[in-house]
């Protein structure tokens, strides 16, 4: 029996739904984050200056098991602890194909106290909630609401195209395109996609606007769903970008 190489998708989506329940109970969430590391025996990463964690956003929680230097066995240990502590019903994934990962040196979506704005973490929670809502019903009104918070999130200190779009992709990979360095290179510079399509895409900036992000995403989705593409969705595209960039 062939394994589903995207067996992570259901778990990530289910965990995102469960995590939303902690938007108003972050004290309990912080406690569970600490418990993850106690259960696994893995060292707690630096999430605050002195690691006296008092608040956390949902994307940073996802980042705990999506880091560039993490060994696969530790990733599975952390996800297994997440499944137990948060009662996630989907099976623990065994393959992580097409998942973009954070740089270990920049693995929180907020800056530490004293260096971030007062509402940064609250705004990231709203962004998370609106993204999940849009993934269920991509209406114009929901897109406009999400776009406002996309622009807020991407312009926070330490955030940029890669981090913000990979965060969206983690929680709803069928709805959102990941624009990390590998995907951006593959889309714009690899010459693997039709030149006519590439020329029609909005140009990439360091911190792309929501309007441009949605513009890129919609044109690529239309191409992927056509008979011109050998790939069928953003997951296939991301997996191929990873494979191709490894070769290069």
C-alpha positions in Angstrom: 0.0 0.0 0.0 1.4 3.4 -1.0 1.6 5.9 1.8 0.0 9.3 1.4 2.9 11.7 1.1 0.6 14.5 2.3 -0.6 12.6 5.4 0.3 15.7 7.5 -2.5 17.8 6.0 -5.4 16.4 8.1 -3.4 16.5 11.3 -2.3 20.1 10.7 -5.8 21.2 9.8 -7.4 19.5 12.8 -4.8 20.9 15.2 -5.5 24.4 13.8 -9.2 24.0 14.6 -8.4 22.8 18.2 -5.9 25.6 18.7 -8.5 28.2 17.9 -10.3 27.2 21.1 -7.3 28.5 23.1 -7.6 32.1 21.7 -9.3 33.1 25.0 -7.4 30.7 27.2 -3.8 31.4 26.5 -2.6 30.6 30.0 -3.7 27.0 29.5 -2.1 27.0 26.1 1.3 28.2 27.5 1.0 25.5 30.1 0.4 22.8 27.5 3.3 24.1 25.4 5.6 23.6 28.4 4.1 20.2 29.0 5.0 19.1 25.4 8.7 19.6 26.2 8.4 18.0 29.6 6.8 14.9 28.1 9.3 14.6 25.2 12.4 15.4 27.2 13.4 17.9 24.4 14.7 21.3 25.5 12.1 24.1 25.3 13.2 26.6 22.6 13.6 30.2 23.5 10.2 31.8 23.2 10.8 34.7 25.5 13.9 36.5 26.8 14.1 34.5 30.0 11.6 31.8 28.7 9.1 32.9 31.3 6.3 32.5 28.7 3.2 34.5 29.5 1.6 34.6 26.0 2.0 33.0 22.6 0.4 33.1 19.2 -0.9 30.1 17.2 1.6 30.3 14.4 4.6 30.2 16.8 2.9 27.0 18.3 2.9 25.5 14.8 6.5 26.5 14.4 7.5 24.3 17.4 7.4 21.3 15.0 8.2 23.0 11.7 11.9 24.1 12.1 14.7 23.7 9.6 17.2 22.0 11.9 14.8 19.7 13.7 15.5 15.9 13.4 12.5 14.0 12.1 12.4 11.8 15.3 12.0 14.9 17.5 9.4 16.3 15.1 7.3 13.2 15.5 7.9 13.2 19.3 6.6 16.7 19.6 3.6 16.1 17.3 2.7 12.9 19.2 2.7 15.0 22.5 0.6 17.6 20.7 -1.9 14.9 19.7 -2.2 13.6 23.2 -2.4 17.0 25.1 -4.8 18.6 22.6 -6.9 15.5 21.7 -6.2 15.8 18.0 -8.1 13.0 16.4 -6.2 12.7 13.1 -3.3 10.2 13.0 0.2 11.5 13.7 1.8 12.1 10.3 4.8 10.1 9.2 5.8 12.0 6.1 6.3 15.8 5.8 6.6 16.3 2.1 6.1 19.9 0.8 6.1 21.5 4.3 8.1 24.7 4.5 10.0 25.2 7.7 11.2 28.1 9.8 14.8 29.3 10.3 15.7 28.3 13.9 17.1 31.8 14.5 13.7 33.5 13.7 11.1 31.0 14.8 8.6 33.2 16.7 6.1 35.4 14.9 6.4 38.1 17.6 9.4 39.9 19.1 10.1 39.7 22.8 8.5 42.1 25.4 9.9 45.6 25.0 10.5 45.1 21.3 7.0 44.4 20.1 3.8 46.4 19.9 1.2 45.8 22.6 -1.4 44.2 20.3 1.0 42.0 18.2 0.1 38.7 19.6 -3.6 39.5 19.7 -3.5 40.6 16.1 -1.8 37.3 15.1 -4.6 35.4 16.8 -7.2 37.4 14.8 -5.2 36.7 11.6 -5.2 33.0 12.4 -9.0 33.0 13.0 -9.8 34.9 9.9 -7.5 32.6 7.8 -9.3 29.5 9.0 -12.7 31.2 8.4 -11.6 32.1 4.8 -10.4 28.6 4.1 -13.9 27.3 4.9 -15.8 30.0 3.0 -13.6 32.2 0.7 -16.1 35.0 0.3 -15.1 38.6 -0.8 -16.0 39.9 2.7 -13.8 37.3 4.5 -11.0 38.0 2.0 -11.1 41.7 2.7 -11.0 41.1 6.5 -8.1 38.6 6.1 -6.2 41.0 3.8 -6.2 43.7 6.5 -4.6 41.4 9.0 -2.3 39.8 6.5 -0.8 43.3 6.0 -0.5 43.8 9.7 1.1 40.4 10.3 3.7 40.6 7.5 4.8 44.1 8.5 5.5 43.1 12.1 9.2 43.1 13.0 10.9 39.8 12.1 8.1 38.7 9.7 8.1 38.6 5.9 6.8 36.8 2.9 8.2 33.4 3.8 7.1 33.2 7.4 3.6 34.6 6.9 2.7 32.6 3.9 4.1 29.3 5.2 2.1 29.9 8.3 -1.1 30.1 6.2 -0.1 27.1 4.2 0.5 25.0 7.4 -3.1 25.5 8.6 -4.9 25.3 5.2 -2.6 24.1 2.4 -5.5 23.6 -0.1 -6.4 27.3 0.4 -3.1 29.2 0.7 0.1 29.3 -1.3 3.4 29.2 0.5 5.9 31.8 -0.8 9.1 30.8 1.0 12.5 31.2 -0.8 12.2 27.8 -2.6 8.7 28.3 -3.9 9.4 31.9 -4.9 12.5 30.8 -6.8 10.6 28.0 -8.5 7.7 30.2 -9.5 9.7 33.2 -10.7 13.2 32.0 -11.7 13.4 28.3 -12.4 11.9 28.6 -15.9 9.8 25.5 -15.1 6.5 27.4 -15.4 5.2 28.9 -18.6 6.8 32.3 -19.2 3.5 33.9 -20.1 2.1 32.9 -16.6 5.2 34.1 -14.8 5.2 37.5 -16.6 1.5 38.0 -15.6 2.2 37.5 -11.9 2.7 40.5 -9.5 6.3 41.2 -8.7 7.7 40.0 -5.3 8.8 42.5 -2.7 10.4 41.9 0.7 7.0 42.3 2.4 4.3 41.7 -0.2 0.9 43.2 0.2 -2.2 41.1 0.6 -3.6 42.2 -2.7 -0.4 41.0 -4.5 -0.4 37.8 -2.5 -4.0 37.0 -3.5 -3.2 38.0 -7.1 -0.3 35.5 -7.3 -2.3 32.8 -5.6 -5.3 33.1 -7.8 -3.3 33.0 -11.1 -1.3 30.0 -9.9 -4.4 28.2 -8.7 -6.1 28.8 -12.1 -3.0 27.4 -13.9 -2.7 24.4 -11.5 -6.3 23.4 -12.0 -6.0 23.6 -15.8 -4.9 20.8 -18.1 -1.7 22.7 -18.8 -0.2 21.8 -15.4 1.3 18.5 -14.4 0.6 19.5 -10.8 -2.9 19.7 -9.3 -2.5 22.0 -6.3 -0.2 24.1 -4.1 1.1 21.0 -2.2 2.3 19.4 -5.5 3.9 22.7 -6.5 5.7 23.1 -3.1 6.9 19.5 -3.2 8.3 20.0 -6.7 9.9 23.3 -5.8 11.7 21.6 -2.9 12.9 18.7 -5.1 14.0 21.0 -7.9 15.8 23.4 -5.6 17.7 20.6 -4.0 19.0 19.5 -7.4 20.1 23.1 -8.2 
